[in-house]
């Protein structure tokens, strides 16, 4: 009887050891959970930062466009026309080198 009980106890101890190895310790699980929460918080902060960057870039581009729309006609000494379809920068005039077209 004692032999049977000893064998059963040994089997139960091995099963207990195996199950403890299969399940990560509570501290490790807590660390993993904390890390996942931090990752989530960082992702949210990154998303918010990207949204702010997108808005800021859009505003900057609008300001640059308004500035260029004001400067380009003056630089080319061309009357300002809105939506006329005229390409102020194409074709003739002063090139990037500063040389004028000779016709």
ZICOR-V314134 format. One line per field, one symbol per residue. burial: b if it has 16 or more other ideal C-beta (glycine too) atoms within 10 Angstrom, else e. Layout:
burial = ???
This chain:
burial = eeeeeeeeeeeeeeeeeeeeeeeeeeeeeeeeeeeeeeeeeeeeeeeeeeeeeeeeeeeeeeeeeeeeeeeeeeeeeeeeeeeeeeebeeeeeeeeeeeeeee
